Amino acid sequence: MFLGMAIDATGCHPDSRWHSPGDPLDPARQRRLAQQAERGGLDFVTLDDSMTVPEGPCADLGRQDALTVLAAIAPLTTTIGLLATVTTTHCEPVHVSRALATLDHISRGRAGWRRRVVTAAAEAAHFGSEPPAGWEELHAEQAEFTDVVTKLWDSWEDGAEIREMATGRFLDRSRVRHIDHAGPRFRIKGPANVPRPPQGHPVLAVDFDPRGHRAPAPEADMVFVDVPDAREARARVGARTRVIGELEVLFRGDHGVSDWGGVAGGVAPRRARFAGTPDELARLLGDTWDSGDVDGFHLRPAFLPTTLSRFAAEVVPALRRRSWFRPHRGTTLRARLGLPAKAPNVFSA
């Protein structure tokens, strides 16, 4: 069983910002959350991102750039994976490729990319007066965007840096290539100006579409899915893709709160919310994992740091006692997830 935790702002409960000590956007706070998750044995943390003002419990708090925050956290952690949400809608492939490759180097192979398209008019308004493109167009753009990013990562072969002091040669230029991409949306010559990431490609995570409008991306390493849709996701992805069930978690009684405001307990259909005790959550996670529908879980805590603290102190030991969760070894995120140690280079595959 793989375990991850969102470390966004104050938590996902509507009352969370009133119970969060200190500045919720203080990078030191998010560093402490990531370190706490690492000490608890979790495999990865995620940091969401958007170019609009957050809604819900984080309204009016603002939002910092996820990649920048995780880059600051990376040198202060050693084993935990660091997944940043980065949109393909209002960014450029060269910028995203460069930033994610840099995060992978800083973390020594623990970077991940949660890819997302944006259809919100409020976000499109930051970039001009044109309305956002249609759903199909945005996803076609995303596919080409990902192709370009991957080619840029692979424009440096492994071993291109030779560092021969005796001859004064730092780089074997025969192992660095132009990608010469010419598609309907992007024309990019390359190569990248950052050496190939330690993982070859940082771990790619995508969101599952239960409406069935499109098949899960074949290049995805992880698919995030609401727990009620996990069985369908499992049937539609290949064996090499990790299916990660998403669940919002509230431990009943924390900060005097007993539910989600109308959602009683357990997992509400299509909403993937839990409210109960740590032992009840451990049984729910274990039983769901035993079904074979998921390889692990991505949890969105109701309150930070409270929910994370209780999860690490009470749920993780309960999972270990029942042999549902064992520490995963490996220095890279790919290794922890049981994926190929290094993604193959698209130019030499």
N, C-alpha and C positions, 0 to 999 in steps of 0.2 A: 504494500500500500504506500503510495506517494502522498505527501501532505504539503499543502501550501497555504499561505495566509495573506490576505490583502492588508496593507498597512497604510491605507488612504486616510488622511486627516483624522477625524475623531471616531469613525465607525459608521455603520450603516443604519443605526436606529435613529428615528426622528428626533429623539431627545439627546443624542450622543454629545453634541457640542456643549451642552450645559454640564456635562459630567467629565469633561476632558481637562486634566490639569495642564497648565502652561499654554504656550502658543502652539496650536495644532499644526502650524506650518513651519515650525522650527526644525531645520534639518537634523539637529542633534536628537530631537525626539524620534524622528523616523529611523535614525541610526540605532537608537536604543531598542526600538521595536524589532528591527532586523536582527540585531544581536540577540535579543531575547528569543526570537523564533529559531535562530541558529542553535542556541544553547538547548532549546527544547527538542532538537533533533529534526525539525522540519526541513523539507527539501528545497523549498523556494518561497520567496515573497513576491508579491506583485504591487506595482504602483500604477494606478490608472492615470489617464491624462486626457485633456480636452482643451480647446482654445476658447471655451465659453465659461462664464461664471457657473460654478456648480449649482445644482438644484438639490432639494431634499434636505437632509440633516447638515450638509456642508454648504448650504446657501450662504452667500456673502463672505465666505472664508477666503475666497481666492484659490488659486491652484498654481503650484510650481511645476516646472518642467521635469517630467518623470526621469528622463535619461540623465539629466544633470544631477538630480538628487541621488540616484542610484550610483552614479560615478563617484560621488562623495562617500557613499556608504561602502563601496567595494573594497578599498584598502583596509577597512576596519572590520571586515568579516573574512572568513577563510573557507567555508564550505557551502554556504547557502546560495541557491540560485537567485538571480536578480532579474525579474521579468518586468519590462516597461511596456506600457501601451503606447504605440506610435501609429498615427493615422497615415494612410496612403493617399488621402484625399487632398490635403492642402500642404503637403510637403514635397520635397524633391528627392528622388532616389539617391543622388550623390550624397546629400546631407544625411539621410537616414543610414545609408551604408557606412558612412564614415563614423557616425556617432555610435552605432551599435558595435562596429569593429573595435572602436576605442574602448568601449565598456567591457568587451570581452577580453581585451589585453589587460586593462586595469585589474579586472577580477580574476585573471588567470583562468579564463574559460568557464565563467559562471553566468554569462549573459543570456537573456531570452528576449524575444520580441513578440508581444501580443499585438497582432496586426488587426487593424480596424478601419472601416470606411465611415465617413461622416455624411449624413444626409440633412443635418440641421441647417436651416436658413440662417440662424443666428451666427453660426460658425462661418458659413460662407460669406456673410456680410463683412467679416474682417478682411477679406481678400478682394473685395470689389463689389460692384452692384449686381453682378450676374447671379441669378438664382442657382441653387445647387443642381448638379446634373441628376439624371434619373438613376434608379437603383441598378439597372443592368449596366449602364455606362460606368458607374462608379466601380462596380465589381470587375468589369473588364479592365479598367484602368489599374485596379489593385493587382490583377494577375500579371500585367506587364510590368508594373512597378516592382513587384517581388522578383520577377525574372531579371530585371536590371540590377537590383540590389545584390542578388546572388552572383551574377556575373562579375560585378565589381569586387565582391569578396574573393572570387576565384581568379581575378586578374593577376594576382601574385601566386605563383606556385609555392608549395611548401619547399623550403630550402633556398628561396630566392635571396635571402640575406645570408651572405657567406662570411662577412667580417674577417677578411684576410689582411691582417696588419702588415705581414711581410711584403705583400704585393700592393698594398694600398687599395684593395678592392673590397668595397662594402656590399655591393649588390651584383648579382648575376643577372644582367639585363635580359638575357635570353629566356629567363623564367618570369618575366613581367610582360604582359601582353595588353594591347588595345582590345577592348571588347567590341567596338564598332557596332553598337546596337542601333538599329534603325527600325523603329516600330511605328504604329499609328499614333502614338501619344508621346513617345520619348525618342530622342536621337542623342546618343551619348557615346563618345569615343573611348573614354577611359585612358589609361588604367586608373585604379584607385591610388591614392597617395598614402594609404595605411596598409601595412603588411597584412596578409591573410590572418583572420582571427584564429586564436588557439583551437577553437572547436571546428574550424573550417567554416561553418555557418553557425551563428548563435541559434539556440533552440527557437523554433518558430511555433507559436501557439495561435490558434484561430478559434473563433466562436462558432458553435454548431447552429445550423439553421433548421429548426424543427418544421418549418413550413415546406421544406423540400424544394425550395426554389433553385438550389444549386447543391452539387455534391461537395462534401468536405474536400478541401484542397489536398491533392495527393502528396504535396511536398510538406504538409504539416507534420510536426513532431508531436504536438499535443492538440487536442480538441477540448475546449471548455464547453460544458453542457449543463443545463439545469438538471438536477437529479431525476425529476420525473421523466425526462427525455433520454436518459442514459442508455436504456435498452435499444432504442431506435438508433442512437449514435453508434453504439457498438456494432450494430448490424451493417452500418454504412461505411465504416472506416476499416482500413487494413490493419493487419496484426502489428505492424511496426508503429502505429500511431497510438499514443497514450490517451485514453479517454479519462478526462478529469471532471468529476461531478462538482458543480458549484452549489454552495449552500450558505445562506445567511444564518448566523448562529447567535442566539440569545440564551444566556443562562438565566433561568427564571429567578427573580429576586435581586439581581444585580442592580444597584442604584435604585432599589425600590420598584423596579419594573418587572411585571409578570408576563407580558406578552407583547406582540407587535402592534397592538392597537387594532383589535378585531380579528387577528389570527390566533387561534387558541394554542395548540401545541402540535408538535410533530411537523412533518413536511406538508405544507398546504399545496394542493394540486396546482401545478404549473407555476408556482411561486417559489418553490425551493427554500422555504423558511423553516427553521427549527426553533422551538422554545421548550426548554426542559432542563434537566440536570446533566452534569458532565457524564455520569454513568449511562444515562439514557442516550446521550449523543454517541458515546463510544459504541454502544450496542447497535445503534442505527448505522453508523459508518461501517462497522464490521459486517453486519448482515448485508448491507448493500454491496460491499466489496466481495463477500462470499458468493453473491449472485453471479459474479463474472461480468457484470455490466460496466463496471468502472475499474480503472487501474489506480485511482487515487482521488483526492478531493482538494478543491480550492475553497477555502472558508472565508466568508466575509463577516468579520466580528461586529456585533452590535455596538460594543463600546471598546474604545482603545484608551489605555492599554489593558483594561480589566478583563475582557473576554480572552485576549491572547494569553494573559498570565494564567487564567484558570485552565485554559486549554492545555498549555504546556505542563502545568503542575498536576492536573487531574485526568484529562482525557488521554494524553499520550501514554502515561503509565498504565492506564486501564487497557489501552490497545495492545501494549507490549505484553502485559500479563496473559492476554488471550492469543498471543502470537499473530495478531492482525497487523502489527506494525513492527518492523525491524529497521534499525539504522541502516541507511544505504551508504555504501562506501564509494569513494571516488572523489577526485579533486575538481572535476568539471561537472556542470549541470547535466551534460549528456551521459556521463558515467553514472550519476546518481539515478537517472531515469532509465538506465539500461538500454540506451540508444547506442548506435555505432560511435566509437570513440571520437571519430572525426568525420564530418560530412564529406563525401567524395567531391572532388573538383569537377565542375560541370564541363570543363574543357578537356579533361582527361578521362572522363567516365566512358 
